[in-house]
């Protein structure tokens, strides 16, 4: 294989021109890195992509090459520390050549995907070294190091035929023969492998050669390797390269010819984060045995429970024991259900503190009877240390004292959510099992192997389900680093907090809440997963707190105003106009909060998550009154100043004709916030309104999805501007207005308020429309959402209408619960009223009983309707139905009904026959499907029916070759359970027995079926889709076996191997790996050749 240097450079739009060398082969690695950047790595990949980052080569650029070179020195010295013979023989010259290879190992890349350019990169390295005066032997050695950096036995090994320099073309030889991996190749691999942390969710330290050679059998070496992994993770983060949280501002600093010196400076300035890296890479040289013996990287001093909780003592506990973090989200948010209780409203933080400190047989503020509960069971916590993140930016730290308090111990967030979790695990782990799992998890964390992906982003924390008790609460913590909660709920792509000081402010609020509840002082702790440190912090003084709040206020309010742009060049589509109001809407919320003197909401906005529709308590709730007053004063000063400036700028642009009101409809939202207009302002606005398309204006103001702005406050703004400047438009546009937002009672009442008194004709028209709607109350299927919504949101309508609605729900023969009536309507009913509705559905001969007995629900749509009724009733009356036997009996009857199963089965068949758009689905997403006895009822019933179906019916595809990806019906069903339980479900023995019976019957039928087909039809696998479908179904049965821990029989394995052999070279990689796994397992079993 011949590679032309000139062609390689031309293809990458690079010039064949190296910077002038200063001193030939005496260049140090800092200068070599700078030259590589200037020549190659400062240039983006060619062709340049439109979506490229500000930094060229964002994943495999100079920062990555620089870190790899740095790690090589660290690993070389770490090997030497443990007397590895080849490391002791390594010379400084060879070390420098390996580092040069590291700098150039990605130089010929054309993108950041899989690397298929190793030989081209190696050729550029060879060319560079020869240009700088290195010998052919050294250049060839370094180039071959790059070309074979990923070499494994049975792979191609690349070598260079000795060229005549300065020839432009290199001749590479390929051979397949065993080449033992040299120590120098291991070092290049270690450096490149360690930096994978930046590009992958999980890192597996057991793949490092140092682990295999030394650390696997030496605990001290293992702990030092683990420390090196966490320091590498920290360095990657500090340089802005953290996985899923790239920070361009940081990356720019380290994407220059000064990258190496900047990195060295970073390590020196933060030596407390990098004791191992700083020691092992000092002066970028090989260290002597005597120097290496002086280092002590692991503190073995035991944690002392008798000493105060200092930073050192706390760090020792984290490293030597199991420190748990219970991260809390939105601690200051007021829980809506507590607002109307006899007690004061309760925040999320206060609720957590109350539950965590419960004592047996003591009454709490709950309205329920005295419970036999202690602490807070089945709560999600994280094991911290070794580089792990926390779920949210603040919470409590727990010293593990009760190993029997664990229900589950996992290395990733299982997605259990915020609700009750009884469905996840009925039993606690024994102390022995828990300790074993914790030790295994600790080992896994040290290797960097943890985390999972969610749609909102990566979750780099662990999840353990634990029973929290009061005496275990040791401290309150905060973290300024990325977390899943910021990515998911605050829509922060990098996962960073709203403001660097936000976590501290929330932690101080929680500290006060928990201290009041526990009656003990709790230390304030800062935790950093990226930097793997934990430290006890002093509580800020009042003066320091005021400065922090001034930062928060300036940052939050300025961000809202600075992010809004007066732009008249926007798209005219209604959807684009709807999106364009987002910026101005935030400004309106600020104005409304100011008008209503809602300082708590404003301060919450500044301190945590920005503007929110949720009611919140300000984090300064427990501050001294004098300090709160200073914060309030500063807040109003900044807000008034920015609002006045914005208002002046807005009217100046309108006055100068710089704003096109046909395009900038969001301006009207702000105009609504003014209580009145001056004569000059009115004239300016009216002159522009004459040019406005009223229909588009109406569409934007009353877009149906704009429900979150539908409160009385915003309605008043609409009314204000309508009465001020819209009178002329309403004469011709009132019909368009109704059509734009849909005719319903609440919208008509709202629009009626817009109409000036003099327009009597339009008022009469609206009154007639309202009378017509009122008459609909007598119809069998009215839409009542507006009745309740209007009452709760607008303050319109009376309680008599609410009572009329209840009468219909509880008595009207053909009236059903539906999504049209919000759940909060039912929540306000009395106990007797609730049971009046429940009994109507659940009694013998009631609505549900009648629906289940009707043969009409054989149709899947009707069956889904019955299923929906069960789900909706549960959502509405969960507490009442939890132990209500008639509801359980009816659900069991519904599941066991052959009619129900046939309806689901018909839908499944139609989906694969192409006659139904919606694929077969068993809804297991609602909470009661995950709770006993409902989940068992549906599993047992479904399996009882399913075992009577033959293999062709339940795996659709042999007769329908077009459906290559058909799933078996059993897998569809089990997957639905897993999806509903967020990917985690523990089957009981009773459930497994039912699944096992179906699985064994169908797997035997599958083996028999394929064997018969192969013997009867010589060309069976030549038929379109037959081979692909056979592999697909086999894989599905394997997934079932893994999911349920049932055995994948030898017969199935043998059949799978033979089908794979039939596929030959067309076999996908995943099937190749599984085939090899089965062949190893069955090496002692002779595989019979199946007949065609």
Secondary structure, 3 states (H helix, E strand, C coil): CEEEHHHHHHHCCCCCCCCCCCCHHHCCHHHHHHHHHHHHHCCCCCCCCCCCCCCCCCCCCHHHHHHHHHHHHHHHHHHHHCCCHHHHHCCHHHHHHHHHHHHHCCCCCCCCCCCCCHHHHHHHHHHHHHHCCCCHHHHHHHHHHHHCCCCCCCCCEEEECCCCCCCCEEEEEEECCCCCCCHHHHHHHHHHHHHHHHCCCCCCHHHCHHHHHCHHHCHHHHHHHHHHHHHHHHHHHHCCCCCCCCCHHHHHHCCCCCHHHHHHHHHHHCCCCCHHHHHHCHHHCCCCHHHHHCCCCCCCCCCCCCCCCCHHHHHHHHHHCCEEEEECCCCCEECHHHCCCCCCCCEHHHHHHHHHCCCCCCCCCCCCCCCCCCCEEEEEEEECCCCCCCCCCEEEEEECCCHHHEEEEECCCCCCCCCCCCCCCCCCCCHHHHHHHHHHHHHHHHCCCCCEEECCEEECCCEEEEEECHHHEEEEEECCCCCHHHHHHCCCCCCCCCCCCHHHHHHHHHHHHHHHHHCCCCEEEEEECCCCEEEEECCCCHHHHHHHHHHHHHHHHHHHHHCCCCCCCCCCCHHHHHHHHHHHHHHHHHHHHHHCCCHHHHHHHHHCCCCCCCCECCCCCCCCHHHHHHHHHHHHHHHHHHHHHHHHHHHHHHHCCCCCCCCCCHHHHHHHCCCCCCHHHHHHHHHHHCCCCHHHHHHHHCCCCCHHHCCHHHHHHHHHHHHHHCHHHHHHHHHHHHHHHCCCHHHHHHHHCCCCCCCHHHHHHHHHHHHHHHHHHHCCCCCCHHHHHHHHHHCCCCHHHHHHHHHHHHHCCCCCCCCCCCHHHHHCCCHHHHHHHHHHHHCCCCHHHHHHHCHHHHCHHHHHHHHHHHHHHHHHHHHHHCCCHHHHHHHHHHHHCHHHHHHHHHHHHHHHHCCCCCCCCCCCCCHHHHCCCHHHHHHHHHHHHHCCCCHHHHHCCCCCCCCCCCCCHHHHHHHHHHHHCCCCCCCCHHHHHHHHHHHHHHHHHHHHHHHHHHHHCCCHHHCCCHHHHHHHHHHHHHHHHHHHCCCCCHHHHHHHHHHHHHHHHHCCHHHHHHHHHHHHHCCCCCCCCCCC
